[in-house]
Amino acid sequence: MLSFLFVFFIAIFAFANAFFILGFNKLTLEGDNYAGRNFVLAVIYSYWQALGQWETGGFKQPNEIFISILWLLNTIISLIILLNLVIALMGDTFDKVNESASKVEIQEKAVMICKNEFCFSWWIFFWWARYILVISPETASSGAGEWDGKVNQLKTYIENS
């Protein structure tokens, strides 16, 4: 996750630098740069563009086409990095939940058996039975079709080697 944030902030700083430098080509009466008067404001401008504030009103200058292409690249690249960050977070969370799923499933079955054991008296219903009821845990098969997650794949690889 930190690697995605690192790449995201490198992209933000790179685009902020480009917008800050190209913004000085626009000479107005107030002397304003559309990306801000200093580099910190240019970083904030680039960050807001990555989050979806699409303000392109200050692009009217000799390099308008180049700045528009740069703005489009900033928007697309930043969105791709942020979406990859969300996917990585969701994948890690899914791996953690999937790792403990079998333990929780067996625990929940045991709790259900304990709760339902007192609902009826089995010796009244099965007094005539000539067999013993046996409850055993179900073992999971290592099916190749199921996705076990990265953590379980690494554990299996380490155990087999």
ZATORDREN-436535 format. One line per field, with one value per residue: residue in one letter; chain; x, y, z of N, C-alpha, C in turn. Coordinates in pm, whole numbers, plus 32768, in hexadecimal, padded with zeros to 4 digits. Atoms other than C-alpha are relative to their C-alpha. Last residue first. Example, Ala and Ser with C-alpha at 12.3 -4.5 7.8 and 13.67 -1.06 7.14 Angstrom:
REM ZATORDREN-436535
aa <- c(s	a)
ch <- c(A	A)
npx <- c(7FAE	8059)
npy <- c(7F89	7F89)
npz <- c(7FFA	8000)
capx <- c(8557	84CE)
capy <- c(7F96	7E3E)
capz <- c(82CA	830C)
cpx <- c(7FB3	805A)
cpy <- c(806D	8078)
cpz <- c(8049	8000)
END
This chain:
REM ZATORDREN-436535
aa <- c(s	n	e	i	y	t	k	l	q	n	v	k	g	d	w	e	g	a	g	s	s	a	t	e	p	s	i	v	l	i	y	r	a	w	w	f	f	i	w	w	s	f	c	f	e	n	k	c	i	m	v	a	k	e	q	i	e	v	k	s	a	s	e	n	v	k	d	f	t	d	g	m	l	a	i	v	l	n	l	l	i	i	l	s	i	i	t	n	l	l	w	l	i	s	i	f	i	e	n	p	q	k	f	g	g	t	e	w	q	g	l	a	q	w	y	s	y	i	v	a	l	v	f	n	r	g	a	y	n	d	g	e	l	t	l	k	n	f	g	l	i	f	f	a	n	a	f	a	f	i	a	i	f	f	v	f	l	f	s	l	m)
ch <- c(A	A	A	A	A	A	A	A	A	A	A	A	A	A	A	A	A	A	A	A	A	A	A	A	A	A	A	A	A	A	A	A	A	A	A	A	A	A	A	A	A	A	A	A	A	A	A	A	A	A	A	A	A	A	A	A	A	A	A	A	A	A	A	A	A	A	A	A	A	A	A	A	A	A	A	A	A	A	A	A	A	A	A	A	A	A	A	A	A	A	A	A	A	A	A	A	A	A	A	A	A	A	A	A	A	A	A	A	A	A	A	A	A	A	A	A	A	A	A	A	A	A	A	A	A	A	A	A	A	A	A	A	A	A	A	A	A	A	A	A	A	A	A	A	A	A	A	A	A	A	A	A	A	A	A	A	A	A	A	A	A)
npx <- c(7F74	7FDC	800F	7F97	7F7F	7FFC	7FF3	7F77	7FAA	800A	7FC3	7F6E	7FC1	7FE1	7F97	801F	805A	7FB4	802D	7FB2	7FAA	8003	7F7D	7FEC	7FEF	7F72	7FEF	7F79	7FF1	7FD2	7F84	7F95	7F92	8004	7FF0	7FAC	801B	808E	8017	7FE3	7FB5	8048	8087	8061	7FFA	806F	8080	8014	8018	8087	805E	7FFD	8046	808F	802B	8003	806C	807F	8004	8016	8088	8040	7FA4	7FFF	8080	800A	7FA3	803B	806D	7FC5	7FC3	806D	803A	7F9E	8002	807C	7FF5	7FA8	804E	805D	7FB3	7FD3	8073	8020	7F99	8006	807F	8005	7FA6	8041	8070	7FC4	7FD1	8078	8030	7FA3	800F	8080	7FED	7FC3	7F7B	7FFE	7FA7	7F88	801B	7FA6	8000	7FD0	8024	8074	807B	8002	801E	808F	8046	7FF2	804C	808D	8015	8003	8085	805E	8003	7F88	7F8E	7FE0	7FE1	8078	7FE6	8026	7F8A	7FE8	7FEA	807B	7FEA	8077	8008	7FBE	805C	804A	7FA5	7FC8	8065	801A	7F8B	8003	8062	7FD0	7F94	8038	804C	7F9C	7FCB	8068	800A	7F82	8004	8061	7FC3	7FA8	8052)
npy <- c(7FFB	8068	8086	8012	800B	8081	8066	7FFB	8036	8093	802F	7FFD	7F86	8004	7F9F	7F98	7F9D	7FA1	7FF8	7F97	8036	7FB6	7FD0	8017	7F88	7FE8	7F7E	7FCB	7F87	7F8C	7FC6	805D	8005	807D	806B	806A	8019	8020	8088	8064	806B	807D	7FED	7FFB	807F	8057	7FBF	7FEE	8085	802A	7FB0	8033	8081	7FE5	7FCB	8071	8059	7FC5	8006	808C	802D	802B	8052	8086	8040	8011	806A	8080	801B	8022	8085	8063	8003	8041	808F	8038	7FFC	806F	807B	8008	801D	808B	8059	7FF9	8048	8091	8039	7FF7	8067	8081	800A	801A	808C	8055	8002	804E	808D	8036	8091	803A	7FC8	7FAF	803B	7FB0	7F78	7FE7	7F71	7FEA	7F75	7FE9	8026	8092	8036	7FF0	8061	8083	7FFD	8008	808A	8053	7FF0	8045	808F	8048	7FA3	7FC5	806C	804F	8080	807E	8055	801D	7F81	7FB5	7F7D	7FAD	7FCD	7F7E	7F94	7FD5	7FC3	7F87	7F96	7FDD	7FB8	7F7B	7FAF	7FEE	7F9C	7F7D	7FCF	7FDD	7F7C	7F9A	7FE7	7FC3	7F74	7FBA	7FEE	7F8C	7F8A)
npz <- c(8025	8063	7FC4	7F9C	8044	8042	7F97	7FCD	8068	7FFD	7F84	8008	7FD4	7F72	7FEB	7FA0	8037	8051	808A	8042	8069	807F	802A	808E	8055	801C	8040	7FF9	8052	7FB5	8032	7FE0	8061	8049	7F9E	8035	808D	800F	7FCE	8066	7FBD	7FF2	8036	7F93	7FB5	8027	7FE9	7F6F	7FC8	8027	7FB1	7F78	8000	8008	7F7F	7FA2	802B	7FD3	7F6E	7FDA	801E	7F85	7FB2	803A	7FE2	7F6F	7FD6	8027	7FA4	7F7E	800B	7FFD	7F79	7FA8	801E	7FC8	7F6F	7FDA	800C	7F90	7F86	8008	7FE8	7F72	7FB5	801A	7FD3	7F6E	7FCB	8018	7FA2	7F7D	8006	7FFE	7F76	7FB1	8028	7FD2	7FF3	8078	8013	807B	8064	800F	802F	8071	801E	8088	8018	8056	7FBC	7FF6	8085	8016	7FAB	8040	807E	7FD9	7FD1	8079	803C	7FA6	8020	7FD6	7FFE	7F7E	7FA3	7FE8	803F	7FC0	7FF5	7F73	7FBA	7FEB	7FC5	800B	8089	800A	7FDC	8076	8061	7FC5	8004	808C	8034	7FC4	8049	808A	8001	7FDC	8074	8066	7FDF	8013	8090	802B	7FD5	8054	8084	7FFC	8000)
capx <- c(83AE	8248	820E	829F	81C8	808F	80D0	8110	7FCC	7F12	7F91	7F4C	7DE1	7D3F	7C90	7BCE	7BF1	7D28	7C6C	7D31	7C26	7BA0	7B67	7A0E	7A11	7987	783B	77F0	7698	76AF	75E8	74DC	73C9	7294	72CD	730A	71F6	71F4	7371	7396	72E9	7281	72DE	7408	74F5	7489	7562	7691	7673	764D	7782	784B	77DC	7841	799C	79CC	796E	7A47	7B79	7B31	7B01	7C3E	7D16	7BF6	7BC0	7D2F	7D4A	7C10	7CA0	7DE4	7D28	7C4B	7D7B	7E29	7CF1	7CD2	7E3E	7E19	7CF0	7DC0	7EDE	7DED	7D43	7E91	7EFB	7DB3	7D90	7EFD	7F03	7DD1	7E6E	7FAF	7EE8	7E30	7F7B	800C	7ED8	7ED0	8041	800A	7F14	7DAD	7DE0	7D54	7BF2	7C54	7BC3	7B7E	7B64	7B6C	7C4F	7D82	7D34	7D23	7E7E	7F0B	7E83	7F08	805E	804A	7FEC	8125	81F5	81A1	80B0	7FAE	7F5E	7EA9	7FD5	7F6B	802A	7F01	7F0B	7F38	8065	8037	8187	81B2	80AE	8193	8286	817C	80BA	81F2	825C	80FF	80FD	8241	81D6	8089	8132	8231	810F	8059	8196	81D2	8064	8071	81B4	811A	8000)
capy <- c(7567	74F3	75B6	76F6	76DC	7695	77BF	78A0	7831	7868	79CF	7A22	79BA	7868	7882	7746	767D	75C4	751A	74D7	7417	749A	73A4	738A	7375	723C	71FC	7091	700E	6EAE	6D8D	6CA0	6DA1	6D4F	6E5F	6F5B	705C	7052	7034	7160	7247	7379	74E6	74B3	743F	7561	7665	7582	7513	767C	76E3	75C5	7628	7791	7724	764C	7772	7866	778A	7756	78CC	7942	7954	79CF	7AFC	7B5D	7B1F	7BEC	7D0F	7CFD	7CF2	7E18	7EEB	7E8D	7EDF	8031	8085	8013	80FE	821D	81D8	81C2	8304	83BA	8341	83A6	8501	855F	84E1	85B5	86E8	86B0	8698	87D9	8881	8822	889E	89E9	8A37	8B9B	8BF0	8BAC	8A97	8B5E	8AD8	896A	8914	87A1	875B	85E1	855F	8565	86CD	8722	868E	8753	8899	8844	87FF	8949	89FC	896D	89D4	8B45	8C41	8B3B	8A4B	8B53	8C3C	8D9C	8ECE	8FB0	904B	8EF8	8E4F	8CE0	8C3E	8C26	8B12	8A28	8A1A	89E1	88EA	8819	8822	87C3	86A4	861B	8658	85A3	8483	845C	846E	8350	827D	829E	825A	811F	80AF	80EE	8000)
capz <- c(7FE6	8015	8159	80C4	7F8C	8058	813B	800C	7F69	80B0	80C8	7F5B	7F5E	7F54	7E05	7DC7	7C88	7CF7	7E0E	7F49	7FFD	8143	8259	82EF	8464	8501	85AB	85F7	8648	86D0	8645	86BA	86C8	8795	8894	8779	87AA	8926	893D	8856	8948	8884	8878	8962	8852	8772	881E	883A	86CE	865B	8722	868A	852C	8573	85E7	84B2	83D0	8495	846B	82F7	82BA	836C	8235	815B	823C	8235	80BF	807C	8142	807F	7F34	7F99	7FEF	7EAA	7DDF	7E8C	7E43	7CDB	7CBC	7D45	7C51	7B2A	7B93	7BAE	7A56	79B1	7A4B	7A28	78C1	786E	7911	784D	770A	7766	77BE	766B	75B3	7673	764A	75C2	76D8	773D	7841	7965	794A	7960	7AB4	7ABE	7C30	7C23	7D36	7C55	7BFA	7D6C	7D9B	7C74	7D02	7E5E	7DC9	7D08	7E4C	7EEF	7DC1	7DDE	7D43	7CE4	7BC7	7AFA	7B26	7B7A	7B05	7B4E	79F4	7956	78BE	7884	7847	79C1	79CD	790D	7A31	7B3B	7A64	7A24	7B91	7C03	7B0B	7B9B	7D05	7CD3	7C1A	7D33	7E2A	7D7C	7D60	7ED7	7F24	7E50	7EFB	804F	8000)
cpx <- c(805D	8095	802D	7FF8	8071	8086	800B	8016	8091	8056	7FFD	8041	8097	803E	8018	8077	7FE2	7FA7	804C	7FDB	8049	805D	7FF4	8088	801A	800D	8095	8004	808C	800B	8020	8086	806E	8078	8006	8014	804D	7FE3	7F6D	7FE7	8017	805B	7FAD	7F71	7F95	8000	7F8A	7F79	7FE4	7FDD	7F71	7F9F	7FFD	7FAF	7F69	7FCF	7FF3	7F8C	7F7A	7FF9	7FE8	7F75	7FBC	805A	8000	7F7F	7FF7	805A	7FBF	7F94	803E	8038	7F93	7FCC	8062	7FFA	7F85	8014	8053	7FAA	7FA2	804E	8028	7F8A	7FE1	8065	8000	7F81	8000	8056	7FBA	7F95	803E	8026	7F83	7FD1	805B	7FEF	7F80	8010	803F	8086	800B	805E	807D	7FF0	8067	7FF4	803C	7FD4	7F82	7F80	7FF9	7FD8	7F69	7FB5	8004	7FA7	7F6E	7FED	7FF4	7F72	7F9E	7FEE	8081	807D	8024	8018	7F86	8026	7FE2	807E	801E	8021	7F7B	8019	7F86	8001	803E	7F9F	7FB5	805A	8036	7F99	7FE8	8075	7FF6	7F9F	8033	806B	7FC5	7FB9	8072	8038	7F99	7FFC	807E	7FF7	7FA0	8043	8057)
cpy <- c(7FE1	8001	7F91	7F77	7FE7	7FEA	7F75	7F98	8000	7FBF	7F67	7FC3	7FF4	807F	800A	805E	8073	806E	806A	8001	8073	7FBE	8042	803A	7FDA	807B	8015	8084	8038	8076	807C	8033	7FA3	7FEF	7F78	7F8D	7F87	7FDA	7FDA	7F74	7F90	7F99	7F81	8017	7FFD	7F7B	7FA3	8040	800C	7F78	7FD9	804C	7FC5	7F7F	801A	802E	7F89	7FA6	8033	7FF1	7F70	7FC6	7FC9	7FA1	7F70	7FB9	7FE5	7F8C	7F7B	7FDF	7FD3	7F72	7F97	7FF7	7FB5	7F6A	7FC2	7FFB	7F85	7F82	7FF2	7FDA	7F6E	7FA6	8000	7FB5	7F68	7FBD	7FFF	7F8D	7F7A	7FEF	7FD8	7F6D	7FAA	7FF4	7FA7	7F6C	7FB8	7F67	7FBD	8049	8053	7FD0	8052	808E	801B	8092	802A	8090	8023	7FD0	7F69	7FD0	800A	7F94	7F78	8001	7FEC	7F6D	7FAF	800A	7FB3	7F6B	7FBE	8055	8036	7F8E	7FA9	7F89	7F7A	7FAF	7FE7	8081	8049	8083	8059	8036	8089	8072	8034	8049	8084	8071	802D	8054	808D	8057	8019	806D	808A	8037	802A	808C	806E	8023	804A	8094	8049	8019	807D)
cpz <- c(8075	7FDF	7FA0	803F	8063	7FBB	7FC3	806C	802D	7F94	8006	807C	8001	8033	8095	800F	805E	7FCA	7FB3	7F6C	7FBE	7F9D	7F78	7FDA	7F70	7FA7	7FEF	7FB4	8015	7F9F	8054	7FCA	8030	7FA5	7FBE	8064	7FCB	7F70	7FFA	8033	7F9C	8045	800B	7FCF	806C	804A	7FE3	801E	8095	8039	7FDF	805A	808B	7FFD	8000	8089	805F	7FDA	8034	8098	802E	7FE8	807D	8050	7FCF	8027	8095	8029	7FE1	8066	8083	7FF7	800B	808F	805A	7FE7	8041	8097	8021	7FFA	8078	807E	7FFC	8023	8095	8056	7FF1	8035	8098	8035	7FF2	806C	8086	7FFB	800C	8091	8054	7FDE	8029	8006	7F87	7FF6	7F81	7F94	7FE7	7FCA	7F94	7FDA	7F7B	7FF1	7FB2	8042	8004	7F74	7FEB	804D	7FBA	7F85	8028	8024	7F7F	7FC9	8058	7FE8	802D	7FF9	808A	8061	801E	7FA9	8041	8015	8094	804A	8009	8049	7FED	7F72	7FF9	801F	7F86	7F9C	8036	7FF6	7F70	7FCE	8039	7FB0	7F72	7FF9	801C	7F84	7FA3	801D	7FE4	7F6C	7FD6	8027	7FA1	7F7A	8000)
END
